[in-house]
């Protein structure tokens, strides 16, 4: 059987995710040879002085997509929350494997829950979506901006004077660091980023061989949830830099998809939230649900909040 080349970022979490997909492919297709090709993205390159580069759309994906379009790799493995809602012409989202825990997690030095942190405690957080939800609960917190992968953020927490940071549960679990989770935030209450915890397997749209190879890895419930969340994000403006939260889950009987969306003011003074449900009859229904909820949030005034928002920084690796 002919081989397959996976393109991946070089961070420990990205490599873990690519290795996971390689193992799943080799399990599904006996004799398939899968190679990993690490690629440095613009989001991974420090700017002058060693600082993190300024956030921009697709900063963790565009170089990998360029390699895919050029035919130098066959498959790109992304954290789906980093993948822009509109893909370049010629590329397609071939599969979404079973999703890891989509929730956000507090990691605190003294293992304290959010409500137990000292008054005025410093919290490392670079996402306006997370900041707004933190401040809505604890307006006294001092937010210290931070960027970088999981290891970088843990190092900054342990080596500085901040009391806590917020990371995605999925990254910590995948890296074997679940014991560092002090408090898991309920994703129905503290909304995650759209498609957080999900992987996106991107291919050339006309590559029938790879599309066929990836069919066993697709998990329809996870794809439906991610599709609805990404459609909500797209309907609100299309970027992972927006202060938007989204969480979709199946009803108990599996017949409906329930989607909650949020648009927030960065200071936590206003959180617009709505929930909609719709019968689940495939990806088209999930996409329509996300678009409908976006229109309702905009009618509620989300457009005014988004015009004033600084933008949710692409997190890349947490």
N, C-alpha and C positions, 0 to 999 in steps of 0.2 A: 504494500500500500504506500502510495506517495506520501511524503512528509508534509508538515505544516509548520509555519513560522508564526509565533505569537510576538507581537510588539508590546512592550510594557515600560512604564516609568521605572526608575532605578530605586525608588524608595523601598524599604523593607516591606511595607504593607502592599504596595503595588506588585512586588515580586511574589509575595505570598499569594496574592489573588491570581496572578498568571500561572503559578505552579498548581494552584487548585484547579484551574480550568484545564491545564495540561493533564493532570491526573484523571479528571473526569472524562476527557476525550480518550485517553489511552484505555480507560476502563470500558468505555462504550464501544471502542473500535480496536479490536485486537490487531496488533502489528502496526498500528499508526505511530509514526515517529514525529514527535513534537519538539520543536526547538524554541527557546526563549531568546528574544533579541532586545536587550535594554536600550531605551532611547531617552535622552535628556530633553525635557520640554522647557519652554520659556518660563514656566512657573517654578522650575527647579533650579534655574540659574540665578545666582545672586547678582544684583546690580552693583553699581559702583559703591565701594566702601563695604561690600559684603552684605548689604541689606537685602531683604526680600524684594523681588521686583514688584512694580505696581500691578494691582489686580486688573485683569482684563478677561473678556469673554474667550473661552476656549484655551486659556493659558496652560492647562494641563493636558490638552488633547490634540492641538492642531499639528504639532510635529509628528505625532504618531499617525494621525490621519493622513498626513502628507506621505509618509512611508507606505501606508496602506494603498493610497491611490496610485503611487508609483509602482506598486507590485513587489516591493522589497520585503513586505510581510504579508501574511494571509489573514491575520486576525488581530484585532486590538482589544485588549481587556481593560476596561475603565471602571472606576467607581462611577456608577451611573449618575450620581448627583453632580459630577463634574462635567458630564457630557451636555453641551448646549442642546436646547430643545429642538433646534433645526439643524439637521445634519448636512454636511456638504453634498453637493450633487454627486451621485455615483456611489454613495455609501448607505448602508442600511443597518439597523439594529436587528441582528439575527436571532439573539436569544437573551433572556434574562434568567439566570439560574435562581434556585431557591434563595430567597432573601434572608440575610442575617437580621438580628434584632435591629429595627430602625430607630430605636430610642436614643436620646442624648443621655450622657452620664456626667455627674459631678465627681471629680477627683479632688479630695481635700486632704491636706497634710495630716490633720489630726482625726481623720475619719469622721468628720462632722457632716451632718446633713445640712442642706442649704439654710433651713430656718435656725440652725444652731451656730452658724458662723458668727464670729464676733461682729459687733456693730462697726461699720466702716471697713470691713475686711476687703482686701484686694483680691480680685478674681481675674485671672488671665482669660481673655476671650476676644477673638477677632471678628466675630460674626454679629452684625447688628440684629439678625433674627434671634440669636441666643441672648444677646445683651438685653433686648427689649423684654424678653420673657423673664430674664433674671430680675431686672429692675421693677417689673410689674409685681414681683413677689417680695423683693427686698430693695426698696429705693435707696437705702443707705449704702449699698455696696459701691466700692470704687473699682471701676472696670479698667483694666490695663490691657491695651491691644496686644495681640500676639499672632504670629503666623508660623507656619512650619509643620513638619510631619509629626506623628505621634511621639517619636523619641525626642524630638526637639522640644516639644511642649512639656513633656514630663521632666526633662532636664531643666527647663526654665522654672518650672514650679518647684522642683526639689532644691534648686540652687539659689532661689530668690526669696523675697519676703512676701510673696502672694500666699493667700490661704488656700486657694483652690483654682481649678480650671475646669472647663467643660469640653468633653470630647464625645465622639460617637461611640456608642456601645460596640458597634460592629467591628471597628478597627481594633479596639482593645481585645475583644474576644478572638479575632482572627490571629492576633499576635501573641496570644497566650497570656494576656495581661488583665483578664477579667477580675482578678483579685484586687486590682487597683480601683475598681468602681466603688465609690463611697455611697452613691445614691443614683438609682436609675429613675429618670423622669418618665412618667407615663406619657407615651406619645400622643394620646388623645387630649392631654392637658398641656404639655410642653411640646409644641409641634416641631418635628424634625424638618430638615430640608427635604425637598421633593426627591424621592427615590433613594434617600439615605439608607445604607445597608444593602443596597442591591448592586449587582454587577451588570454592566452592559457589554455585550459581545458584538463588536462592530466589524463589518466585513464589506467588501465590494458587492454592490447590489446585484451584479451579474455573475458572481462567482458561485455557480450552482453546486460545485463540489463541496465547498466549505459550508454553504448554507445547509446542505444535507447532513454534513458531519455534526453540525451544531444542534440539530433537531432534538436529540436525546437530552441536551442540557437545558432546554427551555422549560421553565416552570410557569404554567399559565396563570395561577393565582398571583405570583409575584410580578409577572409581566403586566397583568391587569391593574394591580395596585400602582405600579410605577408609571404605567401609561396615564392613569387618571391624574396622578400627582403632577407629572410633567405637563399634561395638557392644561392643568390649572395654572402652573407657572407660565406657560406660553401665553395663555389668555390674559395674564396680568402684565406681560411685557417681555417674556421670553428669556430672562437671564438668571443664572445662579447667583447673581450679585444683588438681587432684590431681597428686602427684608420680609420674606414670605415663608410660611410654614405650611406643610401639607402632609396629611396622613390618610391613607386608604386601607381599608380592611374589609374582608368578606363578612357577611352576616353569619349567624350561627348555622343556618341551613345551607349556606353557600350559594344562595340564589341571588343575593343582592351584593352590590359593592357600596360601601359607606365611605364617603370622603369628607374630611374636615379640612378647611383651609383657613389661613390667618394672614392678615397683613398688619404690620405693627409700626408704630412710631418708635424711633430708636431709643427714646428715653423711657419707654414702657408706659407712657401716660394714656395710650390708646391701643387696644388690641381688637381689631375687627375679626370676628370668627363666625363661620357659618358651616353647617353640615348638611349634606344632601346624600340621598341614596337612590340607586336606580337598579333595575333588574340587570343582571350580568349576562349578556349574550355575546361575549367576545370583546376584542380590543376596540372595535368601533364604539361600543357602548361605553367603555371606560373612558375613551377620549372625549366623547360627547358629555359625559358627566363632569369631567374636569373643566371643559369649556363653559358649561352652564354655571358651575359654581363660581368661576372667574367673573362671569358677567354679573352675577348677583353681588359679589364683593365689590365690584366696581360701582354698581348702582348704590351700594351702601356708603360709598365715599372712599374706597380704597385708592382711586386714582389720585386724589388729593394727597394722601399719605405718601404714595410712591413718588410723586413729583418732588417732594421735600426730602426723601430718604437718600442717604449717602450711598447706599448699595451694599448688599451682602457680599463680603469678600469671599471669593472661591477658596474653600478650605483645602481641597486637594487630597488630603491624606488622612483625615481623622474620622 
